[in-house]
Amino acid sequence: MVDQQIQGRGILDERVLAAMRDVPRHRFVPSALSPRAYDDSPLPIGFDQTISQPYVVAYMTEAAALPRDAVVLEIGTGSGYQAAVLAQIAAKVYSIEIVPELAVRSRTLLDELGYDNIEVKAGDGYRGWPEEAPFDAILGTAAPDHIPPALIEQLAIGARLVIPVGRFQQEMTIVTKTDDGATTQTTLPVRFVPMTGEARQR
């Protein structure tokens, strides 16, 4: 998976490659789908949610440009896989999941796997996690139709928000917080489940 799907497509950060090798992806998919866990595709995990394609997980992790001892916020815990990959690199990962059942399931699995630097809570990620801000990076694993302002506010200066944006046509968007505001760039077309909650009501 790593050699062909990830490194072969240009992911070069050794920390990301090591994390993708170390995290047991098959533990994060339904048991019936375990034989397909390392396929080059997203997979359903229930509750109309998916575990992202391995390349996309690696791409977002590299794009976040995590500094040493990073504190990271993830919007959309889902299966817990992206949080586990981040936790291999970051000092602390905070993750919010709007589906309570997924939050409980992911928290239980991450605890079983020994990830003691991940904190998961059930809630609407549109507002972020202000009590723990500022963050050295924020990753969104569900697509809003606009960038939630609170997430930019909760970035540290120089930190990045990596998030898919769009309702019908989505683009991976990287927002970098600056002293004067923020810069935004779009990179590749993607397809994520939509962000639910407050973002869908605005």
C-alpha positions in Angstrom: 0.0 0.0 0.0 2.6 2.5 1.1 5.1 1.8 -1.7 2.6 1.8 -4.6 -0.4 4.0 -3.5 1.4 6.6 -1.4 5.1 6.9 -1.9 4.6 6.1 -5.6 2.3 9.1 -5.9 4.7 11.6 -4.4 4.3 11.5 -0.7 7.8 12.0 0.6 7.6 12.9 4.3 9.3 10.0 6.1 7.2 10.6 9.2 4.0 10.2 7.2 5.3 7.1 5.4 6.3 5.5 8.7 2.9 6.3 10.2 1.0 4.8 7.3 3.1 1.7 7.6 2.6 1.4 11.4 -1.1 2.0 11.8 -3.1 -1.3 11.3 -5.8 0.0 8.8 -7.6 -3.3 8.9 -8.6 -2.6 12.5 -10.5 0.5 11.5 -12.9 -1.1 8.9 -15.8 -3.4 9.5 -14.7 -7.0 9.8 -16.5 -8.0 6.7 -14.3 -5.5 4.7 -11.0 -6.5 6.3 -9.8 -8.2 3.1 -10.2 -4.8 1.3 -8.7 -2.6 4.1 -5.6 -1.8 2.1 -7.3 -1.2 -1.2 -6.8 2.1 -3.0 -10.3 3.4 -2.2 -12.5 4.6 0.6 -14.7 2.1 2.4 -18.0 2.4 4.2 -17.9 2.2 8.0 -21.6 2.6 8.8 -23.8 5.6 9.6 -23.4 6.9 6.0 -19.7 7.5 6.7 -16.5 6.2 5.2 -12.8 5.6 6.0 -10.8 7.7 3.5 -8.6 6.3 0.7 -5.1 5.7 2.1 -3.5 8.2 -0.3 -5.8 10.9 0.8 -5.1 10.3 4.5 -1.3 10.5 3.7 -1.8 13.6 1.5 -3.7 15.5 4.2 -1.2 14.5 6.9 1.7 15.7 4.8 -0.1 18.9 3.7 -0.6 19.8 7.4 3.2 20.2 7.7 3.1 19.2 11.4 5.8 20.8 13.5 7.6 19.0 16.3 5.4 18.3 19.3 2.3 19.4 17.3 -1.2 19.7 18.8 -3.7 18.9 16.1 -7.5 19.1 15.8 -9.4 16.7 13.6 -13.0 17.5 12.5 -14.7 14.2 11.8 -13.2 11.2 13.7 -15.1 8.6 11.6 -13.3 5.3 12.0 -10.5 6.9 14.0 -7.9 6.0 11.3 -6.8 9.5 10.4 -6.5 10.4 14.1 -4.3 7.3 14.6 -2.0 8.4 11.7 -1.8 11.9 13.1 -1.0 10.5 16.6 2.0 8.7 15.2 3.5 12.2 14.5 1.8 14.7 16.7 2.1 15.1 20.5 -1.6 15.4 20.9 -4.7 14.9 18.7 -8.1 16.3 19.5 -10.9 14.8 17.4 -14.6 15.7 17.1 -17.3 13.3 15.7 -20.9 14.4 15.2 -22.2 10.8 15.2 -22.2 9.8 18.8 -22.0 6.0 18.1 -18.9 6.5 15.9 -17.3 8.7 18.6 -17.8 5.9 21.2 -16.6 3.2 18.8 -13.6 5.0 17.7 -12.6 6.1 21.2 -12.8 2.5 22.3 -10.7 1.2 19.4 -8.1 3.8 19.8 -7.8 3.0 23.5 -7.5 -0.7 22.7 -4.6 0.1 20.3 -2.8 2.2 22.9 -3.2 5.7 21.5 -3.1 7.7 24.7 -2.4 11.0 23.0 -5.8 11.1 21.3 -8.9 12.7 22.8 -12.3 12.1 21.1 -15.5 13.8 21.8 -19.0 13.7 20.3 -20.1 17.1 18.9 -20.4 19.4 16.0 -17.0 20.2 14.6 -18.1 23.4 12.8 -17.2 25.4 15.9 -13.9 23.5 16.5 -12.6 23.0 20.0 -11.9 26.5 21.3 -10.9 25.3 24.8 -7.8 23.6 23.4 -6.9 26.2 20.8 -4.6 27.3 19.2 -3.7 24.3 17.1 -0.6 23.6 15.1 -2.8 22.1 12.4 -6.5 21.3 11.8 -7.7 18.6 9.4 -11.3 18.2 8.2 -12.4 14.8 7.0 -15.9 15.9 5.9 -16.7 18.6 3.4 -18.5 21.8 4.3 -19.7 24.1 1.5 -17.6 26.9 3.0 -14.7 27.2 5.4 -15.9 27.4 9.0 -14.5 30.7 10.3 -14.0 29.3 13.8 -11.4 26.8 12.4 -9.3 29.6 11.0 -9.5 31.5 14.3 -8.3 28.5 16.2 -5.1 28.0 14.2 -1.8 29.1 15.5 0.1 31.7 13.4 1.8 29.8 10.6 -0.4 26.7 11.1 -2.5 25.1 8.4 -6.2 24.0 8.0 -6.5 21.2 5.5 -10.1 20.5 4.5 -12.2 19.5 1.5 -14.6 22.2 0.5 -17.7 22.1 -1.7 -21.1 20.5 -1.9 -21.2 18.9 -5.4 -17.6 19.6 -6.6 -15.1 19.5 -3.8 -11.5 20.6 -3.7 -8.9 20.0 -1.1 -8.2 23.4 0.4 -5.2 24.5 2.5 -5.6 27.6 4.6 -2.4 29.0 6.3 -2.9 31.4 9.2 -0.7 34.6 8.9 -0.1 37.6 11.0 -2.4 39.6 8.6 -5.1 37.0 8.2 -4.9 33.8 6.1 -3.9 32.6 2.7 -5.9 29.9 0.8 -5.0 27.5 -1.9 -6.8 24.6 -3.6 -5.0 21.6 -4.7 -6.7 18.4 -5.9 -10.4 17.4 -6.6 -11.7 15.1 -3.9 -14.9 13.4 -2.8 -15.8 13.3 0.9 -19.0 12.9 2.8 -20.6 16.2 3.5 -20.1 18.0 6.8 -23.3 17.8 8.8 -24.5 20.0 11.6 -24.2 23.8 11.6 -22.2 24.0 8.4 -25.1 22.5 6.5 -27.6 25.0 7.9 -25.8 28.2 6.8 
